Amino acid sequence: MAEEVDVVVIGMGPGGEHVAGELAGAGLAVVGVEAELVGGECPYWACVPSKMMIRAGNLLAEGRRVPGMAGSARVSADWAPVADRIRDEATDDWNDQAAADRFTGRGGRLVRGRGRLAGPGRVEVNGEVFRARHGIVLATGSRPQMPPVPGLDGVPYWTNRDAIAAKEPPGTLLVLGGGAIGVELAQVYARFGTGVTVVEALDDLIPAEEPEAGELLAGVLREEGLTVRTGARAAEVRHSGDAFTLVLEDGTELTGDQLLVATGRRVDLAAVGVDSVGLDPAARALRTDGQMLAAPGLWGVGDVTGHGAFTHVAMYEADIVIRAVLGDPGPDADYRALPRVTFTDPEVGAVGLTEKQARDKGLRVRTGLARVPSSARGWIHKAGNEGLVKLVEDADRGVLVGATTAGPTGGEVMYGLAVAVQAGVPVESLRHMIYAYPTFHRGVEDALRDLRT
């Protein structure tokens, strides 16, 4: 016999936890299903602990910039405070009791296990079946995507989870994948004394972003002593004793004490039984409408929807689902101004479309580029001032459809441009704004002057 409840949420990551908690708080009978930790990847192995690591690495970098700017300084790196802070402050040593209590304290019921759809309105967990009167929310997140490199499945490589949980840095580290996760962790470990090599198969680092940003970041990492290999494909991985060997297609062999694989993430719809409700289990993501509905009585939230593996996307979609379940009117999901930040130094903020994406959509594009060191604030900042502002304009409509802001606090500088993209502020209006002097965001004015086809 199935137990009847109002809503079942499968996956209690940031988005799922938010939906489950709010609906339970609204008086619905809610079951939250989680196989690992309530809160998901973000607070335990991603956003929060990684930014603690990055903050520590940035402090070391700033200390090393003192000579020639403010006297002299001697910086000695120590990983122990970083590892301790992650265990004590971020993760409670990977214990989710506080998060679980937060949910149950609002009236929800937490079921530990792997939930699976068992037909319309039905979820099976550990042999127990729940029937949801109002509906089911699928928020099962994503998992690391392992590339088909011969030998990889037989070696003890790291994923982001291992890199976050490490109690001490390795002497040398090979990083396979130059996306956001790979470069963030690579730079952190290098700043704590690890010899790091980054290998990216595509021509630029952070390949989802503008090539100018990837080129800028590669240059900074090389100046900091990292080895960066772009346009380099892995052909084989070996592990012997305490060493990893990464063989590239050109025959080059790279060795390291540890191998971090950071080649993206994937969604597994087959594992959650979407075929039982008539959906394609082989799809790359759960297709939803503007109200996040994937099928009658089935909503999707977060990574599983394919709109970006970002906590802020999961939370945004969660709010839409909460309104939909409660019958409150609200706008459809709008991803035109989807923001993202790569938390390297320089920080890379981006919003909307890249130049290539805009051209691929058939837009008549104009772009403008300004370099942070050429701005007044960049010149004043001096050490650590690498950065740029790139704007992408739909020339026919006269509005921005994308922007990139790399540099000190690049993610914060991006905010104003995110508003411009979201609201469709005319470029002509942006040109006639007053930009505070001397700020990093004043570089936007320089990029506007540079707009050209």
C-alpha distance (Angstrom), angle and dihedral (degrees) to the residues before:
residue distance angle dihedral
M1 . . .
A2 3.80 . .
E3 3.80 119.0 .
E4 3.80 112.1 -127.3
V5 3.80 119.8 -131.8
D6 3.78 133.9 155.3
V7 3.81 101.3 -115.7
V8 3.80 136.5 5.7
V9 3.80 118.0 -159.2
I10 3.80 113.5 -162.4
G11 3.80 108.3 -157.5
M12 3.80 122.7 26.4
G13 3.79 100.1 -148.9
P14 3.81 118.5 130.6
G15 3.80 95.1 -66.0
G16 3.78 97.3 39.1
E17 3.80 92.9 45.2
H18 3.81 90.2 50.7
V19 3.81 93.2 50.2
A20 3.80 93.4 44.9
G21 3.79 94.5 46.4
E22 3.80 95.9 46.9
L23 3.79 94.2 46.3
A24 3.79 92.0 46.8
G25 3.79 89.0 48.8
A26 3.80 88.4 52.6
G27 3.80 89.3 59.5
L28 3.81 101.6 -99.1
A29 3.80 121.7 137.0
V30 3.81 100.0 -111.6
V31 3.79 130.1 -177.7
G32 3.80 115.8 -163.4
V33 3.80 115.2 -160.8
E34 3.81 120.2 -158.7
A35 3.80 129.9 166.9
E36 3.81 96.1 -170.0
L37 3.81 129.7 12.8
V38 3.79 126.5 -16.6
G39 3.79 104.7 -116.7
G40 3.79 94.4 40.2
E41 3.78 130.0 -141.1
C42 3.79 99.0 -27.3
P43 3.83 103.3 68.1
Y44 3.80 96.6 33.8
W45 3.81 109.2 34.8
A46 3.79 109.2 5.0
C47 3.81 137.5 23.6
V48 3.79 101.3 21.1
P49 3.82 105.3 36.9
S50 3.80 93.3 36.6
K51 3.80 90.6 55.3
M52 3.79 89.4 50.7
M53 3.79 87.3 55.6
I54 3.80 91.3 46.3
R55 3.80 92.1 48.8
A56 3.80 89.5 53.7
G57 3.80 92.7 47.5
N58 3.80 91.3 48.8
L59 3.80 90.8 52.8
L60 3.80 89.2 55.4
A61 3.81 90.7 49.0
E62 3.80 92.4 50.2
G63 3.78 91.1 49.6
R64 3.80 89.6 53.2
R65 3.82 89.5 52.6
V66 3.79 93.4 60.1
P67 3.86 96.3 90.5
G68 3.77 109.8 90.3
M69 3.80 91.5 13.5
A70 3.80 108.4 56.2
G71 3.79 110.7 -1.6
S72 3.77 123.0 -81.2
A73 3.78 136.3 -35.7
R74 3.78 138.2 178.9
V75 3.79 115.4 -148.5
S76 3.79 122.4 -163.9
A77 3.81 115.8 -173.6
D78 3.81 119.4 -137.7
W79 3.80 120.4 -179.8
A80 3.82 95.2 -167.6
P81 3.84 96.5 83.2
V82 3.80 89.6 49.7
A83 3.79 94.3 50.7
D84 3.80 91.2 44.0
R85 3.79 93.4 49.8
I86 3.82 91.6 50.5
R87 3.81 90.6 51.4
D88 3.79 98.2 40.5
E89 3.80 104.9 33.2
A90 3.80 108.0 22.5
T91 3.79 107.3 33.5
D92 3.83 108.6 13.2
D93 3.81 83.3 -129.3
W94 3.81 89.2 -52.5
N95 3.78 93.9 -55.1
D96 3.81 115.6 141.4
Q97 3.80 98.8 -171.2
A98 3.80 93.2 115.8
A99 3.80 91.6 52.4
A100 3.80 92.4 44.9
D101 3.81 90.8 50.1
R102 3.78 90.5 48.5
F103 3.82 90.1 57.9
T104 3.80 97.6 42.2
G105 3.80 89.1 44.6
R106 3.80 87.8 64.4
G107 3.77 91.1 54.2
G108 3.80 100.9 -92.5
R109 3.78 126.8 134.2
L110 3.79 118.0 -130.8
V111 3.79 118.7 -150.6
R112 3.80 116.9 -170.9
G113 3.78 114.4 -143.6
R114 3.78 144.2 65.3
G115 3.76 111.3 -58.1
R116 3.79 121.5 -148.3
L117 3.78 132.3 -174.5
A118 3.79 110.6 -111.7
G119 3.78 99.9 -174.3
P120 3.81 132.8 -52.0
G121 3.79 110.5 -23.4
R122 3.80 94.0 -2.7
V123 3.81 132.3 110.0
E124 3.79 127.5 -174.9
V125 3.81 121.6 -154.2
N126 3.80 123.7 172.2
G127 3.79 90.4 -21.4
E128 3.80 92.8 -50.6
V129 3.81 118.6 115.9
F130 3.79 126.2 -149.4
R131 3.79 125.0 -167.9
A132 3.78 113.8 -153.3
R133 3.79 115.7 -147.2
H134 3.81 95.4 -166.0
G135 3.78 99.9 27.5
I136 3.78 151.5 -86.6
V137 3.79 128.4 -83.1
L138 3.80 116.5 -150.7
A139 3.82 110.2 -153.8
T140 3.79 102.3 150.8
G141 3.79 97.5 142.4
S142 3.79 124.2 -153.1
R143 3.78 140.7 -74.2
P144 3.81 133.0 -137.8
Q145 3.80 112.2 -78.6
M146 3.78 111.4 -131.8
P147 3.82 115.2 -152.1
P148 3.83 118.3 -130.0
V149 3.80 94.6 -106.1
P150 3.82 113.8 152.8
G151 3.79 111.0 -109.5
L152 3.80 96.3 14.6
D153 3.78 95.5 108.1
G154 3.80 90.4 56.8
V155 3.81 100.4 53.5
P156 3.84 131.0 78.5
Y157 3.80 96.7 -114.6
W158 3.81 125.0 168.0
T159 3.78 126.3 -114.0
N160 3.80 121.4 -164.3
R161 3.81 88.5 -83.9
D162 3.80 93.0 60.9
A163 3.81 92.0 45.6
I164 3.81 90.9 52.1
A165 3.81 94.3 46.8
A166 3.82 96.9 45.9
K167 3.80 112.9 128.0
E168 3.81 92.0 -156.7
P169 3.79 134.8 14.8
P170 3.81 119.8 -104.8
G171 3.78 119.5 -116.0
T172 3.79 91.3 -119.7
L173 3.79 131.1 11.0
L174 3.79 133.1 -164.7
V175 3.80 112.9 -154.9
L176 3.79 115.1 -159.9
G177 3.79 105.8 -160.8
G178 3.79 129.6 37.6
G179 3.79 99.7 -148.6
A180 3.79 124.5 116.3
I181 3.82 96.7 -72.3
G182 3.78 93.5 45.5
V183 3.79 97.5 49.1
E184 3.80 95.2 41.8
L185 3.79 92.9 54.0
A186 3.80 92.7 39.0
Q187 3.79 92.7 56.9
V188 3.80 93.4 45.1
Y189 3.79 94.1 52.3
A190 3.79 92.2 44.6
R191 3.80 90.6 54.1
F192 3.79 88.6 55.1
G193 3.80 91.9 54.5
T194 3.80 103.8 -90.3
G195 3.80 116.8 138.8
V196 3.81 102.2 -124.8
T197 3.81 132.8 -165.3
V198 3.82 119.0 -173.5
V199 3.80 118.4 -158.5
E200 3.81 118.8 -166.6
A201 3.80 122.5 177.8
L202 3.81 94.6 -152.2
D203 3.78 125.0 68.3
D204 3.82 97.0 -102.2
L205 3.77 139.7 37.5
I206 3.82 116.0 -109.8
P207 3.83 86.8 21.3
A208 3.80 93.3 -173.6
E209 3.82 88.3 67.9
E210 3.79 134.7 60.4
P211 3.83 113.7 -57.3
E212 3.81 89.9 -128.2
A213 3.80 88.8 62.3
G214 3.80 92.1 48.5
E215 3.81 91.7 49.2
L216 3.79 91.2 48.4
L217 3.79 92.4 50.3
A218 3.80 93.3 46.6
G219 3.79 89.7 53.9
V220 3.80 92.8 50.0
L221 3.80 93.0 48.3
R222 3.80 91.5 49.8
E223 3.81 90.3 50.3
E224 3.80 87.9 53.3
G225 3.80 90.0 55.2
L226 3.79 102.4 -98.9
T227 3.79 120.7 134.3
V228 3.80 111.2 -127.1
R229 3.79 121.3 -165.9
T230 3.82 114.5 -175.9
G231 3.78 125.0 178.1
A232 3.81 85.8 30.7
R233 3.79 121.4 130.9
A234 3.77 124.0 -160.1
A235 3.82 114.7 -124.1
E236 3.80 101.6 177.0
V237 3.80 142.9 1.7
R238 3.79 125.2 -151.8
H239 3.79 133.5 179.3
S240 3.77 125.2 -163.0
G241 3.77 126.3 166.1
D242 3.78 106.6 -38.2
A243 3.80 97.7 -22.0
F244 3.79 137.2 87.8
T245 3.79 122.1 -153.2
L246 3.78 119.8 -157.7
V247 3.79 113.0 -165.9
L248 3.80 116.8 -158.9
E249 3.79 125.7 -149.6
D250 3.81 90.5 -106.2
G251 3.81 89.8 58.3
T252 3.80 96.8 -103.5
E253 3.80 112.7 144.2
L254 3.80 119.2 -149.7
T255 3.80 122.2 -170.1
G256 3.78 132.6 -160.8
D257 3.78 143.5 160.7
Q258 3.79 90.2 -118.8
L259 3.80 138.1 18.2
L260 3.80 121.7 -145.0
V261 3.81 114.7 -163.7
A262 3.82 110.7 -155.6
T263 3.79 104.2 158.7
G264 3.78 100.2 137.3
R265 3.78 137.1 -80.3
R266 3.80 134.9 -86.9
V267 3.77 139.3 -154.6
D268 3.83 120.6 -130.0
L269 3.81 108.4 -154.8
A270 3.80 93.8 165.4
A271 3.80 90.5 63.7
V272 3.80 91.9 60.2
G273 3.80 95.5 48.0
V274 3.79 102.1 -115.4
D275 3.80 88.8 158.4
S276 3.81 87.5 71.4
V277 3.82 88.8 68.3
G278 3.78 95.6 42.1
L279 3.81 99.2 -95.7
D280 3.81 127.8 130.7
P281 3.82 110.2 -96.6
A282 3.82 90.8 -163.5
A283 3.82 94.7 56.7
R284 3.79 117.4 120.4
A285 3.80 91.0 -129.3
L286 3.78 142.5 0.8
R287 3.79 108.0 -89.9
T288 3.79 112.9 -137.8
D289 3.78 138.1 176.4
G290 3.79 124.7 -121.2
Q291 3.80 91.2 -77.5
M292 3.84 90.9 51.5
L293 3.81 92.2 -106.9
A294 3.81 113.6 149.4
A295 3.81 98.3 174.2
P296 3.80 134.7 -11.9
G297 3.79 105.9 -54.3
L298 3.82 93.9 -0.8
W299 3.80 122.4 106.5
G300 3.81 129.1 -178.4
V301 3.81 128.0 -144.7
G302 3.81 133.7 -178.3
D303 3.80 131.0 -11.5
V304 3.80 92.2 -3.8
T305 3.83 90.7 68.9
G306 3.81 92.8 59.8
H307 3.80 97.4 -126.7
G308 3.78 94.9 119.6
A309 3.80 135.7 -53.5
F310 3.79 92.9 -104.5
T311 3.79 129.8 127.8
H312 3.79 90.4 -138.4
V313 3.81 90.7 57.4
A314 3.80 90.9 50.1
M315 3.80 91.7 50.1
Y316 3.81 92.1 46.2
E317 3.79 91.9 51.0
A318 3.80 90.8 43.5
D319 3.80 91.0 59.5
I320 3.80 89.9 52.8
V321 3.81 91.4 51.7
I322 3.80 92.8 46.9
R323 3.80 89.8 55.0
A324 3.80 91.9 44.9
V325 3.80 94.2 51.3
L326 3.81 92.5 46.2
G327 3.80 91.8 46.5
D328 3.81 94.3 -117.3
P329 3.81 114.9 147.3
G330 3.77 118.6 -117.8
P331 3.80 142.2 149.1
D332 3.78 124.4 -81.3
A333 3.79 120.6 -101.7
D334 3.80 112.0 -77.3
Y335 3.80 118.4 -165.3
R336 3.82 99.2 174.3
A337 3.79 92.0 109.7
L338 3.80 100.2 34.6
P339 3.82 105.9 163.4
R340 3.79 126.6 -151.0
V341 3.80 134.8 173.8
T342 3.79 131.5 -158.7
F343 3.80 103.3 -153.2
T344 3.77 98.5 -145.7
D345 3.79 124.2 122.7
P346 3.00 103.8 -78.0
E347 3.78 91.1 41.1
V348 3.80 113.3 -136.4
G349 3.80 116.5 -145.9
A350 3.79 120.6 -177.1
V351 3.78 137.7 173.2
G352 3.78 135.1 -174.0
L353 3.79 122.5 -14.2
T354 3.77 129.4 -3.1
E355 3.79 117.4 -133.3
K356 3.81 90.9 -99.9
Q357 3.79 93.2 48.9
A358 3.78 90.8 50.1
R359 3.80 92.8 49.7
D360 3.80 91.0 45.9
K361 3.81 87.5 57.0
G362 3.79 88.7 57.4
L363 3.79 96.3 -109.2
R364 3.78 121.5 151.4
V365 3.77 97.5 -120.0
R366 3.77 135.3 -156.5
T367 3.79 120.8 -175.0
G368 3.77 133.3 -164.2
L369 3.80 126.9 -164.3
A370 3.79 131.5 -167.4
R371 3.81 128.4 175.9
V372 3.79 119.3 -134.6
P373 3.84 95.9 -140.2
S374 3.82 88.3 58.7
S375 3.81 92.3 56.6
A376 3.79 122.8 87.2
R377 3.79 93.3 -113.1
G378 3.79 92.1 45.3
W379 3.80 90.9 51.8
I380 3.80 90.7 48.7
H381 3.82 92.2 47.2
K382 3.81 91.4 52.6
A383 3.84 108.6 163.3
G384 3.79 108.9 60.9
N385 3.80 94.6 12.3
E386 3.80 98.4 130.1
G387 3.79 111.8 135.9
L388 3.78 149.9 105.7
V389 3.78 144.7 -150.1
K390 3.79 118.5 -136.8
L391 3.79 123.4 -176.5
V392 3.81 127.8 -164.6
E393 3.80 115.7 -158.1
D394 3.78 130.9 -169.2
A395 3.79 93.1 -135.4
D396 3.81 94.6 -161.7
R397 3.81 93.7 56.3
G398 3.80 96.2 31.6
V399 3.81 94.7 -131.1
L400 3.78 135.1 114.2
V401 3.80 116.7 -104.8
G402 3.79 96.4 178.0
A403 3.78 145.2 7.2
T404 3.79 141.7 -177.6
T405 3.80 125.5 -154.5
A406 3.79 114.9 -173.1
G407 3.77 122.1 176.7
P408 3.80 141.1 62.6
T409 3.84 105.7 -10.6
G410 3.80 89.1 -1.6
G411 3.79 91.7 159.9
E412 3.80 91.4 55.8
V413 3.81 93.8 46.6
M414 3.80 88.0 54.1
Y415 3.81 92.9 64.7
G416 3.80 96.8 80.6
L417 3.78 90.9 49.2
A418 3.81 90.1 49.2
V419 3.80 88.2 57.7
A420 3.81 90.1 48.9
V421 3.81 92.5 51.5
Q422 3.81 93.8 44.3
A423 3.78 95.2 47.0
G424 3.80 96.7 38.2
V425 3.79 92.5 -124.6
P426 3.81 108.3 -170.5
V427 3.80 113.3 -108.8
E428 3.78 87.9 -131.1
S429 3.81 89.2 60.3
L430 3.80 90.9 49.0
R431 3.79 89.3 53.1
H432 3.78 91.6 57.4
M433 3.81 98.2 47.2
I434 3.79 122.0 109.9
Y435 3.82 111.3 -111.6
A436 3.81 115.7 -159.7
Y437 3.79 115.6 -114.8
P438 2.98 128.2 -102.8
T439 3.80 100.0 12.8
F440 3.79 133.8 126.4
H441 3.80 89.9 -121.4
R442 3.81 89.5 61.0
G443 3.81 84.9 78.3
V444 3.82 86.3 76.6
E445 3.79 87.6 71.0
D446 3.81 90.2 55.5
A447 3.81 91.2 49.7
L448 3.82 90.6 50.0
R449 3.81 89.7 54.9
D450 3.80 88.6 51.8
L451 3.82 96.3 53.9
R452 3.80 109.1 132.9
T453 3.80 139.2 152.1
